[in-house]
Amino acid sequence: MFGWELPPHNSGGLGTACAGLARALTMRDIELTFVLPRKVPIDTFGYRIIFAADQFGRDSSYIPGALSPYATTPGGWAHGIKGTRLIQGGTFINEVERYKIFAGAYATRVSFDVIHAHDWLSIPAGIEAKRVSGKPLVVHIHATEFDRTGNGNINQYVYEIERMGIQEADRVIAVSWFTKNILVNHYGADPDKIMVVHNGVDVPSSATISSYQHVLQAHRAAGKKIVLYVGRLTLQKGPDYFLRAAKDVLEREKNVLFVMVGSGDMEQQLIEEAARFAISDRFLFTGFLRGNELGSVFTAADLFVMPSVSEPFGIVPLESLIYGVPVLISKQSGISEVLRHALKVDFWDKDDMVNSIISVIRHQSLHATLSSLGRQEAYAQSWERAAEKCLRIYDSIKEQSITTV
Amino acid sequence: MSSVCFYFQVHQPLRIKPYRIFDIGHDHDYFNDNSDTNLNNKKILHKVAEKCYIPANEMLLSLLKRHPEFKVSFSISGIALEQFEQYAPHVLESFQKLVETGRVEILSETYYHSLASLSSPKEFARQIHQHRQKVYDVFNLWPDVFRNTELVYKNSIAEEVGKLGFKGMLMEGADHILGWRSPNYVYASRSDNFSIKLLLKNYRLSDDIAFRFGETSWHEYPLTAPKFAHWVNAHNGNGDVINLFMDYETFGEHQWKETGIFNFLSALPAEILKHPDNSFITPSEAIMHYPSVSELDVPHPVSWADIERDLSAWLSNPMQYDAMRAIYAMEEDVLRTKNPVLIADWRKLQTSDHFYYMCTKWFADGDVHAYFNPYTSPYEAFIAYMNVIADMNLRVESAPKYITWPVVMKKIQEFFNN
């Protein structure tokens, strides 16, 4: 299995998803080797981890750790999560290339049945491994270039890699029907080759008290309702829609605090906009939080909003529901295919968003129903189920390769 | 000797349009959606009229002409009658023609197809009276058998109905009530002073038509008239009356024409009448002809909905309880305005369907019940409903209120207490 990152050294959902799937597959007695490009300390759960960089005699300092699969902004992928230009494209492409060369060398040394590659950065590695071994390749698409750019300026180099991966793969796994449609419509993919496997969610260990919890509990004690946004502050995630909806909500419901968790290229813009709307005192920008700290924010929230413009899956709403926090999600997301006990709006329909937020704030009965039934639904969305589907896909292509040989 | 008693329910709610926070205080037309969705009441009424009411009424009329022994009964909600008058007068005329044969009985129900029987006995009585009056105006009949919304029944409801002078009432033949007893007899309600007779739905035979008819996976598929008549004949000698109660929309709407449901209906009376001991009967005749075999004690409510046969379709999640509480909480204030438009709107909001749309019970399984829900989710239904309630509350607050007798009495009492 070729990936790019794993928790805790992940910049978002891709690492979380890879870890969840890998663990569930291991529990199904799959002997799994997870290949990563860079060496980072990682807790594993019974599967082996190989670092490509090791093999080249480099250590973890090789390429500053900020390179992200989510490189965004109209400028393209050569930006890191902090929005700074990191390295020249050439160097970046070098890493993808080096990863690919390593994958080829590694695939000749070990024995295995199936190659599973996650998203575009791992695709060249996956294709190379297939070329040298002749083993079937599964390409797992968690996000496309069209999602990352909010349907804006796509990077042709990245697009080509994705297209090639889809073409070369024996099976493609899309994280939602939403994503499958993009693959068919924008990449000319054969729909019969694409299987939809929805992500799962891990039940988090109990949240510990953090500094934010005290702040938020104080607001709650003062009778405030807390509406939460969690995600990178970037075009794809629609934080600006959240902010504009918040302005309208505050015109009708004064006692609300809006909390935005995450960082990204739009952070400055959002802070300024909140100031311009004169609602800064109703906003809390926490920056990027993870693990326990994020959990403590969830435990204080009354509603979680995911206003994404284009969201292939969207694991955070599931995490929110595990904490019993009801969710309002955009219909332009994979998760809206999975969740029934959620409020759903078009990301651009501000009035509908405002209407939904206010309704949850005003009606405890709505909150209670969404919370308890949504929670049950989130628990049912397990990685075991996703792993089960992957196993069936593996089986189908293993048989195929045997019959064709 | 077995008598077959057909009762068909005719009802169309006034569905609430997607009513948002922003509409509160401005827009008081809650039911006038004119989109292409299933919230457009006029559109739905025309669709159902075309698929069901008109062809089914035509067929029943020809069956009544062909078989002098054939009889059926209907219960038509007041708001369905209103919508016929408004959007489809020809449908109303076709029902009137059926009644004119003298072999079609009209039953009594709450005008607004409401669940008032559970929340407000007074409002319950007012809506029954309003419906009786309407039936009298439209059909020139004074119904004396009552059927409650969704066959909701319990001892205390039957007692209220008895007090209003009804001779009998319809009920679900629920297994957990009947136990070993058969639904094919007349029973009596449990009451010291106002016991009335009860007709119990034979849910197996009724649901064979209403739910299973077009189900190709059903082991009895396809259901033919001779086969069904054979099942009816099997009850001969161990039952007085076989009550086949179902939604009228079964014919052509729930079971599409393509399933052959109309051919089935067309052939059924002749097949049933082939057996010399079979006959057709209306609810009031059944109640008059047959003695009650025993008393039924039903302390907890039953209905004809779902496997549970309880109230959970309308009252099981917190949203449904909240909405129900909210609508009846304004009862006294709404009535004190004596504003007929406001009061009518309040009653239209009591229709059971509004609460049904908020049900989350089957939603999780993606059940066929979604078919009956014009909203994309129960949450959407709840949000629109509660926004309307907020607008209603504003209207009630700003309307002049009349002092009513209970208020006067309270004031007098307070005066003497002081």
Contacts between the chains, C-beta under 8 A, distances in Angstrom:
chain1	res1	chain2	res2	distance
A	252	B	21	6.7
A	340	B	363	5.9
A	340	B	364	6.0
A	340	B	366	7.8
A	340	B	377	7.1
A	341	B	360	7.1
A	341	B	363	7.8
A	341	B	364	7.3
A	341	B	379	7.9
A	343	B	377	7.8
A	343	B	379	5.6
A	344	B	376	7.6
A	344	B	377	7.3
A	351	B	20	6.3
A	351	B	22	6.4
A	352	B	20	7.4
A	354	B	21	6.6
A	354	B	22	8.0
A	355	B	20	4.3
A	355	B	21	4.8
A	355	B	22	7.3
A	355	B	383	6.6
A	355	B	387	7.7
A	356	B	383	6.8
A	358	B	21	5.2
A	359	B	21	7.4
A	359	B	382	7.8
A	359	B	383	4.4
A	359	B	386	6.8
A	359	B	387	7.5
A	362	B	386	7.5
A	363	B	319	7.5
A	363	B	322	6.6
A	363	B	382	7.5
A	363	B	386	5.8
A	364	B	318	7.6
A	364	B	322	7.7
A	365	B	317	7.9
A	365	B	318	3.9
A	365	B	319	4.7
A	365	B	321	6.9
A	365	B	322	3.5
A	365	B	323	7.8
A	365	B	382	7.8
A	366	B	318	7.9
A	366	B	319	5.7
A	366	B	322	7.9
A	366	B	379	6.7
A	366	B	382	5.9
A	366	B	383	7.2
A	366	B	386	7.7
A	368	B	318	4.5
A	369	B	317	4.9
A	369	B	318	5.1
A	369	B	319	5.0
A	369	B	360	6.4
A	369	B	378	7.9
A	369	B	379	7.6
A	369	B	382	8.0
A	370	B	379	6.7
A	373	B	317	7.7
A	373	B	360	5.7
A	373	B	364	6.9
A	376	B	364	7.9
A	377	B	364	6.9
